[in-house]
Every structure is written in structure tokens, then in C-alpha cells.
Amino acid sequence: MTNLLDNYCTVQRMMVMNITTLMKFLITASLAFMIGCATEHQATDSTVSKSVPKIKSIAVFFVIEDVAQRAVWEDTFASVLAIEGIAAATTYTHLPDIGSLKNDNAILDMYQHTGANSGLTIEVITPRSGAAMGTESAMGALWWASLILDEPELRRAAAWGSLAAYNAGGKYQLRLSLWDAESADLIWSMDTKSFSNDSDVKDSSILAERTIKELRAKGLIY
């Protein structure tokens, strides 16, 4: 009877430990998921450089070498503008080489191809930290190892290290510039302090919403 009772207690303790470990995992995973959903584009500088009539159409140019990523950003951004009643066009099919922007006539040529009366360039002025993103991956691997080895202190340190690296790796800065298609003069510009570890679609969508809000506040669009 004593052996049966001891075995029963051992099984119960193991079940409690397994449930506790599972709950810790689920809580941590849920927290990581909620943090991962956070995307923000905060305007640090929004300036009107030229007074123009209300803008009716915008051609979008995301200045990045990766053509596939550029297409996703431009398609998403343009679709959000269109939903808000602003005629929008992408430029990655007309002007796939970002090096052509160095040409003084590139702005005029770009928007003549799309028929838009203004053009918006989006540039990354401070990229995400590659080192921080690598650290985040390493901390994630360490967390799993600590879970397997049942080392709570190591797991806690890995979790905090991963969170710190996650926050650092998701930060970057953008510069948006709106140009007059007829004169190639700068109409408006905005710098952002951005954070995202989400998909390019969500990232671009939220940036488009922020841009629309700023342009309306400046009286540049309806």
C-alpha cells in the first residue's frame, strides 16, 4: 500500500510539474505573440515645404533593392490610399531600378508613367539592427534549452534577453517625401520612429494610415 501511495504521489507531482511547465510556455508564447503584433510609425517630423492644391493622386515608390519586398509594400500602401478615396499607383513595374532616382528627371518620368500628379518616396534612413535580431534568435534557442533542462533561472534570463533584443531589433527609421509631379519640387516630408516585427503587409498598411492622417492634418488631401 505504501509503495502504491508513493507511486501515486510521484505521478501527481510529475503531472503538476508538466502542467506548470506547459502553463509557463503558453503564457510566454502568448506574451511573445501579443508583443509581436505591435507595429508603430510615430512621426518625429512632419513638414510642408510647398503650398499646392489638394492632391488627388499619388504614385508610391518604396526605395529598397529587394523588388519582391518593394512590390508588397507599394501594393499594400496604394490599396490603403485607394480605400480612403485617394487615387494611387505603384512604380515598381515602371521603375524597378532604384538607382535611377539619382537622375534629376526620375521623379518627373516616374509619375508621368503612372499619371499621378504627385509622388511619394519612402526611404529607410536607419535600418533594423542585424546584431539585435541575431541575439534574439540565440536567446530563443537558449530559452528552449533551459526548458528542456528545467533550469528556471536560465530560462528567465533568456526570456529577458530575448525581449530586449526583440525591442532593439524591431526599431528603424523612415523618411517619406511627397513630390510635385509637374515640377519635382518637394511638397511635404515626414520622418518616423518606427517599430515592427510583423509582416510587410501590416507594416505598410499601418504606415499608410499614419501618412493619410498626417496629410489630412496638413490640408494636403481631402
Phi and psi in degrees as a GROMACS rama.xvg file:
@    title "Ramachandran Plot"
@    xaxis  label "Phi"
@    yaxis  label "Psi"
@TYPE xy
-62.1038  -42.4277  THR-2
-63.9912  -40.2007  ASN-3
-63.38  -41.0299  LEU-4
-65.7585  -41.8977  LEU-5
-63.2301  -42.4613  ASP-6
-63.3261  -40.6979  ASN-7
-62.1021  -44.3593  TYR-8
-64.7699  -39.4923  CYS-9
-62.7351  -44.1719  THR-10
-61.5571  -42.7337  VAL-11
-62.7328  -42.0138  GLN-12
-63.2155  -41.2383  ARG-13
-64.1534  -39.5158  MET-14
-64.1464  -42.5077  MET-15
-62.8765  -42.9803  VAL-16
-63.6454  -42.7013  MET-17
-65.3504  -41.4749  ASN-18
-64.7721  -41.8811  ILE-19
-62.0548  -44.9488  THR-20
-61.9641  -42.3698  THR-21
-63.8222  -42.1168  LEU-22
-63.9924  -41.5438  MET-23
-61.0049  -41.8461  LYS-24
-63.6182  -45.8072  PHE-25
-64.1493  -40.6235  LEU-26
-63.9212  -46.0055  ILE-27
-63.7231  -43.711  THR-28
-63.5711  -40.5603  ALA-29
-64.405  -42.1588  SER-30
-63.2085  -43.4569  LEU-31
-62.2874  -38.3503  ALA-32
-65.474  -43.859  PHE-33
-65.443  -40.1436  MET-34
-65.5944  -39.1164  ILE-35
-64.1365  -20.5951  GLY-36
-83.4589  -5.10073  CYS-37
-82.6909  118.952  ALA-38
-131.586  132.63  THR-39
-143.72  139.093  GLU-40
-127.994  99.2217  HIS-41
-96.2808  125.147  GLN-42
-72.7749  123.492  ALA-43
-100.742  -18.6674  THR-44
-158.616  123.251  ASP-45
-134.731  110.332  SER-46
-131.146  132.584  THR-47
-91.6863  124.271  VAL-48
-101.94  -17.8731  SER-49
-149.418  134.844  LYS-50
-83.8222  125.247  SER-51
-138.199  160.879  VAL-52
-60.9149  166.402  PRO-53
-54.6585  133.252  LYS-54
-79.271  131.247  ILE-55
-106.099  -22.5738  LYS-56
-147.413  144.786  SER-57
-135.229  130.712  ILE-58
-98.1979  132.849  ALA-59
-104.188  130.994  VAL-60
-130.997  109.423  PHE-61
-93.354  115.174  PHE-62
-81.7277  90.5787  VAL-63
-151.539  146.003  ILE-64
-70.3247  -35.855  GLU-65
-70.5605  105.078  ASP-66
-64.8384  -38.4831  VAL-67
-64.1753  -44.3519  ALA-68
-66.6683  -39.1771  GLN-69
-60.6076  -41.6795  ARG-70
-61.8201  -41.7959  ALA-71
-63.1871  -46.9141  VAL-72
-61.9417  -47.6628  TRP-73
-67.9848  -43.3075  GLU-74
-59.916  -45.7502  ASP-75
-66.3475  -46.8545  THR-76
-59.968  -46.9289  PHE-77
-63.9222  -37.2495  ALA-78
-67.3227  -36.3641  SER-79
-67.2795  -41.6987  VAL-80
-59.3476  -43.9487  LEU-81
-63.3709  -39.7099  ALA-82
-60.9355  -32.9956  ILE-83
-87.1773  9.50859  GLU-84
85.0659  16.3163  GLY-85
-107.192  118.652  ILE-86
-60.5172  129.123  ALA-87
-137.42  149.78  ALA-88
-139.38  150.316  ALA-89
-93.6949  165.395  THR-90
-125.847  -4.0002  THR-91
-65.4627  -23.8036  TYR-92
-82.722  -31.928  THR-93
-84.1481  -32.4815  HIS-94
-138.626  72.698  LEU-95
-70.5298  -22.6488  PRO-96
-92.3536  111.299  ASP-97
-70.5732  -17.0092  ILE-98
-64.6591  -21.2591  GLY-99
-69.4632  -14.1702  SER-100
-65.2812  -18.6832  LEU-101
-70.4283  -18.5662  LYS-102
-75.5027  131.85  ASN-103
-60.4315  -27.6186  ASP-104
-90.526  0.641347  ASN-105
-61.588  -41.7975  ALA-106
-60.4742  -47.3764  ILE-107
-63.7867  -45.8583  LEU-108
-62.9869  -41.2523  ASP-109
-59.7538  -47.3753  MET-110
-82.8124  -20.5843  TYR-111
-67.9628  -33.5305  GLN-112
-66.9154  -35.5631  HIS-113
-92.8451  -19.5015  THR-114
82.522  3.64983  GLY-115
-78.5648  150.892  ALA-116
-93.3706  4.57912  ASN-117
-154.497  161.182  SER-118
-135.629  142.709  GLY-119
-117.872  118.371  LEU-120
-99.9056  139.673  THR-121
-122.081  117.017  ILE-122
-120.699  143.107  GLU-123
-87.9974  113.569  VAL-124
-96.9541  -23.6017  ILE-125
-138.052  108.324  THR-126
-74.7544  168.923  PRO-127
-62.6067  153.316  ARG-128
-80.6426  113.502  SER-129
-64.7351  -35.7013  GLY-130
-64.809  -41.9323  ALA-131
-65.3785  -38.9342  ALA-132
-65.6932  -36.3322  MET-133
-67.4387  -39.3669  GLY-134
-63.4893  -39.0959  THR-135
-59.9231  -43.0601  GLU-136
-63.9728  -41.3496  SER-137
-65.3786  -41.2106  ALA-138
-66.5162  -33.5935  MET-139
-64.744  -41.9179  GLY-140
-65.2848  -38.3555  ALA-141
-65.8187  -37.2548  LEU-142
-62.957  -43.8374  TRP-143
-64.3464  -39.7137  TRP-144
-63.4201  -41.6565  ALA-145
-66.8106  -30.9231  SER-146
-67.6423  -44.2532  LEU-147
-65.4828  -40.6375  ILE-148
-82.5202  -5.04823  LEU-149
55.5052  54.2855  ASP-150
-114.017  90.4954  GLU-151
-60.2744  -38.2811  PRO-152
-66.5028  -43.003  GLU-153
-65.347  -38.5419  LEU-154
-64.2402  -41.7573  ARG-155
-63.8096  -44.2183  ARG-156
-64.1523  -40.4187  ALA-157
-65.3733  -38.6824  ALA-158
-64.1325  -45.9378  ALA-159
-66.766  -38.5009  TRP-160
-64.9059  -39.8733  GLY-161
-65.2461  -40.527  SER-162
-64.8058  -42.5528  LEU-163
-64.0165  -42.4045  ALA-164
-67.446  -37.1054  ALA-165
-60.2274  -47.1842  TYR-166
-63.0319  -41.2263  ASN-167
-70.5903  -39.4348  ALA-168
-72.0558  -20.0036  GLY-169
-91.3698  -4.21695  GLY-170
-88.2659  138.968  LYS-171
-161.34  174.127  TYR-172
-130.666  142.591  GLN-173
-122.63  157.899  LEU-174
-129.765  121.78  ARG-175
-106.91  132.362  LEU-176
-129.671  127.669  SER-177
-105.114  125.687  LEU-178
-115.963  146.66  TRP-179
-77.1969  124.703  ASP-180
-70.8135  -23.5864  ALA-181
-83.6828  -37.4644  GLU-182
-111.504  -13.6053  SER-183
65.9709  18.3642  ALA-184
-78.6293  149.108  ASP-185
-74.4424  127.562  LEU-186
-95.8794  -45.6349  ILE-187
-155.979  150.246  TRP-188
-143.2  153.371  SER-189
-146.392  131.19  MET-190
-100.418  145.481  ASP-191
-125.192  151.656  THR-192
-105.851  109.117  LYS-193
-114.258  152.367  SER-194
-143.965  128.16  PHE-195
-166.042  137.09  SER-196
-126.061  23.2112  ASN-197
-92.3297  -173.108  ASP-198
-70.3799  159.237  SER-199
-61.4566  -33.3195  ASP-200
-62.4422  -48.3672  VAL-201
-68.3752  -40.8178  LYS-202
-59.095  -49.1392  ASP-203
-66.6607  -38.7551  SER-204
-62.028  -44.9219  SER-205
-69.2209  -36.6618  ILE-206
-63.8291  -40.3604  LEU-207
-62.5358  -41.7539  ALA-208
-62.8858  -42.5237  GLU-209
-63.2916  -41.2526  ARG-210
-63.3768  -45.4687  THR-211
-59.7698  -42.6687  ILE-212
-60.7644  -43.8336  LYS-213
-67.9337  -42.8688  GLU-214
-64.5032  -37.3257  LEU-215
-68.5545  -39.8176  ARG-216
-63.8434  -31.9291  ALA-217
-86.8374  -1.25316  LYS-218
75.0836  22.3192  GLY-219
-91.8489  -21.9109  LEU-220
-135.016  163.02  ILE-221
